[in-house]
Amino acid sequence: MCKFKIMKIYLILMLFSACGYYSDQSQMKQAADEVTAPSKQWIFEDGQTVGERILTPEGYTRLQAPANSFATYLRSRPLKPHTSKVHLYNGELKSNQTVHAGILDVPVGKTDLQQCADAVMRLRADYLFSEKRYD
């Protein structure tokens, strides 16, 4: 019984850490500032899409993907200009503006409608809709 309680506590802690939970804003800002900037060796600042902006590391090649695949869809997503600023869910500027390689150019509304996994689910839904895979 004791092992079960410990396991439940461990799982809860893992969930909070996996979701980026912080008890206050100062902890969140400190964690964001500790993330290092993406290497300039794999970013083409003038790239207009994900596939153009994110270069492959030296010695590697990007795998070809079928034309109607999710990979191709993601690679073709338009990006905002490289100098665009990242905003938080509440509209404030993110404190560390050096850790992103690009910002997707998609409408997200003016309210707190999309965060973390919501963005990936939205991209997947947009892809399936574009392929007329409504089920």
MARPA-930222 format. One record per residue (C-alpha): x, y, z; residue number from 0. Coordinates in nm, 2 decimals, m for minus. Last residue first. Layout:
N
- X_Y_Z_NUM
...
This chain:
135
- m1.33_1.13_m3.92_134
- m1.30_1.45_m4.11_133
- m1.01_1.34_m4.33_132
- m1.06_1.61_m4.59_131
- m0.68_1.63_m4.63_130
- m0.70_2.00_m4.52_129
- m0.91_1.90_m4.23_128
- m0.65_1.64_m4.12_127
- m0.38_1.90_m4.14_126
- m0.58_2.16_m3.94_125
- m0.66_1.90_m3.68_124
- m0.29_1.80_m3.65_123
- m0.19_2.17_m3.62_122
- m0.46_2.23_m3.36_121
- m0.35_1.93_m3.15_120
- 0.01_2.06_m3.17_119
- m0.10_2.40_m3.05_118
- m0.32_2.26_m2.77_117
- m0.02_2.07_m2.65_116
- 0.14_2.39_m2.52_115
- m0.12_2.66_m2.50_114
- m0.41_2.78_m2.71_113
- m0.72_2.98_m2.62_112
- m0.60_3.24_m2.38_111
- m0.77_3.53_m2.55_110
- m0.69_3.75_m2.86_109
- m0.72_3.48_m3.13_108
- m0.47_3.22_m3.23_107
- m0.43_3.31_m3.60_106
- m0.14_3.12_m3.76_105
- 0.20_3.25_m3.87_104
- 0.42_3.00_m3.68_103
- 0.69_3.16_m3.48_102
- 1.05_3.06_m3.55_101
- 1.38_2.94_m3.41_100
- 1.30_3.03_m3.05_99
- 1.53_3.07_m2.76_98
- 1.65_3.43_m2.79_97
- 1.34_3.63_m2.69_96
- 1.37_3.54_m2.32_95
- 1.11_3.75_m2.12_94
- 0.82_3.64_m2.33_93
- 0.62_3.96_m2.42_92
- 0.29_4.00_m2.25_91
- m0.03_3.90_m2.44_90
- m0.17_3.67_m2.17_89
- m0.08_3.35_m2.34_88
- 0.28_3.47_m2.37_87
- 0.41_3.66_m2.67_86
- 0.71_3.58_m2.89_85
- 0.85_3.87_m3.09_84
- 0.90_3.87_m3.46_83
- 1.26_3.93_m3.59_82
- 1.27_3.61_m3.79_81
- 0.96_3.71_m3.99_80
- 0.65_3.51_m3.91_79
- 0.65_3.15_m4.03_78
- 0.44_2.97_m4.29_77
- 0.38_2.59_m4.24_76
- 0.54_2.39_m4.53_75
- 0.75_2.17_m4.30_74
- 0.44_2.09_m4.09_73
- 0.24_1.97_m4.40_72
- 0.53_1.77_m4.53_71
- 0.56_1.59_m4.20_70
- 0.18_1.54_m4.18_69
- 0.20_1.36_m4.51_68
- 0.03_1.46_m4.84_67
- 0.35_1.49_m5.05_66
- 0.52_1.19_m4.90_65
- 0.82_1.26_m4.69_64
- 1.19_1.29_m4.80_63
- 1.43_1.26_m4.51_62
- 1.64_1.57_m4.43_61
- 2.01_1.51_m4.48_60
- 2.28_1.50_m4.22_59
- 2.66_1.57_m4.23_58
- 2.62_1.92_m4.10_57
- 2.30_1.97_m3.91_56
- 1.98_2.01_m4.11_55
- 1.84_2.35_m4.16_54
- 1.53_2.49_m3.98_53
- 1.41_2.80_m4.16_52
- 1.32_2.64_m4.50_51
- 1.13_2.35_m4.37_50
- 0.95_2.56_m4.11_49
- 0.85_2.81_m4.37_48
- 0.96_3.16_m4.48_47
- 1.33_3.10_m4.43_46
- 1.52_3.43_m4.41_45
- 1.67_3.35_m4.07_44
- 1.82_3.02_m4.19_43
- 1.87_2.84_m3.86_42
- 2.09_2.53_m3.82_41
- 2.43_2.69_m3.76_40
- 2.27_2.98_m3.56_39
- 2.24_2.73_m3.27_38
- 1.91_2.78_m3.08_37
- 1.94_3.00_m2.77_36
- 1.99_2.85_m2.43_35
- 1.72_2.79_m2.18_34
- 1.81_2.95_m1.84_33
- 1.59_3.26_m1.91_32
- 1.28_3.05_m1.94_31
- 1.35_2.88_m1.60_30
- 1.40_3.22_m1.43_29
- 1.08_3.35_m1.59_28
- 0.88_3.05_m1.46_27
- 1.02_3.07_m1.12_26
- 0.95_3.44_m1.10_25
- 0.59_3.38_m1.22_24
- 0.50_3.16_m0.92_23
- 0.43_2.80_m0.84_22
- 0.57_2.67_m1.16_21
- 0.42_2.39_m1.38_20
- 0.60_2.31_m1.70_19
- 0.36_2.04_m1.80_18
- 0.61_1.77_m1.77_17
- 0.71_1.89_m1.43_16
- 0.35_1.89_m1.30_15
- 0.29_1.55_m1.45_14
- 0.61_1.40_m1.31_13
- 0.52_1.53_m0.96_12
- 0.17_1.37_m0.99_11
- 0.33_1.04_m1.10_10
- 0.57_1.04_m0.81_9
- 0.29_1.11_m0.56_8
- 0.09_0.82_m0.71_7
- 0.40_0.59_m0.70_6
- 0.46_0.68_m0.33_5
- 0.10_0.60_m0.25_4
- 0.12_0.27_m0.43_3
- 0.45_0.18_m0.25_2
- 0.28_0.24_0.08_1
- 0.00_0.00_0.00_0
